[in-house]
Amino acid sequence: MSVPTLADLVGHASDEQWRARHGAAVMGTYAPPARVLVSGRGAVVRDAAGREYLDLLAGIATTSLGHAHPVLAAVVAEQLSTLGHVSNLAATPVQVRLAERLLELVHAPAGSGVFFCGSGAEANEAAFKIARRTGRPRVVAAHGGFHGRTMGALALTANEAYRAPFAPLPAGVEHVPFGDADALAAVLADTSRGEVAAVVLEPVQGEGGVVPAPPGYLLAARRLTREAGALLVLDEVQTGVGRTGAWFAHQLPHHLGDALAEEPELLPDVVTLAKGLGGGVPVGAVLALGSDVAGLLGPGQHGTTFGGNPLSAAAALAVLHVVEKDDLLGNARDVGAVLRDGVLALGHPAVRGVRGEGLLLAVVLHEPRARAVAAAALAAGFLVNAVTPDAVRLAPPLVLTAGQAQRFVDALPGVLDTAGAAA
Ligand SMILES: Cc1ncc(COP(=O)(O)O)c(C=O)c1O
């Protein structure tokens, strides 16, 4: 059998030609792409014109092992050469093992369960459906949060610009200021519109500008939801699977603070995952903690063809294996500190501060010049993104080395000056 190469299937064109063909053939839901990327290794990618970039974005917090990781590539190839897809009419060992491993990592009690899907939005849709099955009418989420673009995930997302063109969205969602435990207490206590089924929060608001929950906030949310009989749903689509230096951001010790004696760990009811879980292979997951929560979606009440497909399950198992074996949680903490401390030590007049945890960081500017900074960084060979007008997001592969991080820190003053960021 003659097997074509990818080059045979795709063909050759110049950087400019690919851009023109992208504009002609791909629907314009995104801004025109800044580069056409063709290959990568570790934290380095190469464009169609042969230029190299240090990837400090990882496909928006997704390629956790970097590009072309040999373990991920080999495991995925082995699975695809063995059994690529079966549907949920059958079980596969690789799906079962992935579910078990995720439940171990989240410290799930007996009776917990995992629902697999293909993306973050789908994971949050499933969480929304779990909330509806409580029979309670209201769901509370936070201003500044982002949960995805499908109708339910959009209903959870407060950003009016994303919501308005698609009204009416599923009803019953209210938004509270992020980080304000009193506001959360008040909205849970006011039952005039019915009881709250679930509170949905990100431990670090990623798309909202990399804004961490203030210390104690998640614990307060846990206690308040428990008292009100509501579910605590943590959207760890961006923060999960090691990005913040813990398997899940809610496990970072500062969330418990002084309460450690009374509350040995922060256990949510539902955790949603995607992005970094598959290292670039699409996979999402909903972890339902405890049999009461896992039992809320019964047979026939939810499903998706690709959910837990062996290919994506194998990818996720490979990611979890490498994160553990290579101590990428430690690397996220250490290299994150190189970035954070290095940027702060520059004392550059354009920089107001650095926010975030581990390898999910934002360089916060005094002026709304993040777009110009991202463009100058790109020209200098670094992929970053302007997550909000005044915040430049860094979410590199978890394999980023301290040397690579330092290279960015050293280049940053020149990038900021080129961008006129202090103006
Ligand atoms: C916290 C969070 N939740 C959900 C989503 C949506 O995930 P997806 O783009 O895979 O649908 C995102 C994407 O940025 C996210 O950051």
The ligand as an SDF file (V2000), in Angstrom:
LIG
                    3D

 16 16  0  0  0  0  0  0  0  0999 V2000
  -11.8370   28.4900   31.9080 C   0  0  0  0  0  0  0  0  0  0  0  0
  -12.3140   28.0850   30.5510 C   0  0  0  0  0  0  0  0  0  0  0  0
  -13.4350   27.3670   30.4500 N   0  0  0  0  0  0  0  0  0  0  0  0
  -13.8930   26.9530   29.2640 C   0  0  0  0  0  0  0  0  0  0  0  0
  -13.2420   27.2800   28.0980 C   0  0  0  0  0  0  0  0  0  0  0  0
  -13.7680   26.8110   26.7810 C   0  0  0  0  0  0  0  0  0  0  0  0
  -12.9900   25.7600   26.3220 O   0  0  0  0  0  0  0  0  0  0  0  0
  -13.0410   25.3340   24.7780 P   0  0  0  0  0  0  0  0  0  0  0  0
  -12.4340   26.4610   24.0100 O   0  0  0  0  0  0  0  0  0  0  0  0
  -12.2260   24.0710   24.7230 O   0  0  0  0  0  0  0  0  0  0  0  0
  -14.4630   25.1070   24.4410 O   0  0  0  0  0  0  0  0  0  0  0  0
  -12.0690   28.0350   28.1540 C   0  0  0  0  0  0  0  0  0  0  0  0
  -11.3650   28.4090   26.9190 C   0  0  0  0  0  0  0  0  0  0  0  0
  -10.5940   29.3310   26.8900 O   0  0  0  0  0  0  0  0  0  0  0  0
  -11.5930   28.4460   29.4200 C   0  0  0  0  0  0  0  0  0  0  0  0
  -10.4830   29.1740   29.5390 O   0  0  0  0  0  0  0  0  0  0  0  0
  1  2  1  0
  2  3  1  0
  2 15  2  0
  3  4  2  0
  4  5  1  0
  5  6  1  0
  5 12  2  0
  6  7  1  0
  7  8  1  0
  8  9  2  0
  8 10  1  0
  8 11  1  0
 12 13  1  0
 12 15  1  0
 13 14  2  0
 15 16  1  0
M  END
$$$$
